[in-house]
Amino acid sequence: MAVDEELLKQVLDAVRPSLQADGGDCTYVGVDDDGVVSLELTGACAGCPMSQMTLSMGIERILKEHVPGVTRVEAVM
């Protein structure tokens, strides 16, 4: 199932202010055919030891709830 990239970007834009409030952010890199979304964490998120939890319990959970076809979110460097 192909992921609607426009919807994906809209949901990421809704999540982004929460990251920015803590001095971080994320940049959308892409999504593969398996629904794996690649994001680059920037700012305070890039070096934060809690960033993996932010990805899985925060961003991934929200994307899976709101964007059909998303299976996982992973950080790229």
Buried (B, 14 or more C-beta within 10 A) or exposed (E): EEBBEEBBEEBBEEBBEEBBEEEBBBEBEEBEEEBBBBBBBEBBBBEBEEBEEBBEEBBBEBBBEBBEBBBBBBBEE
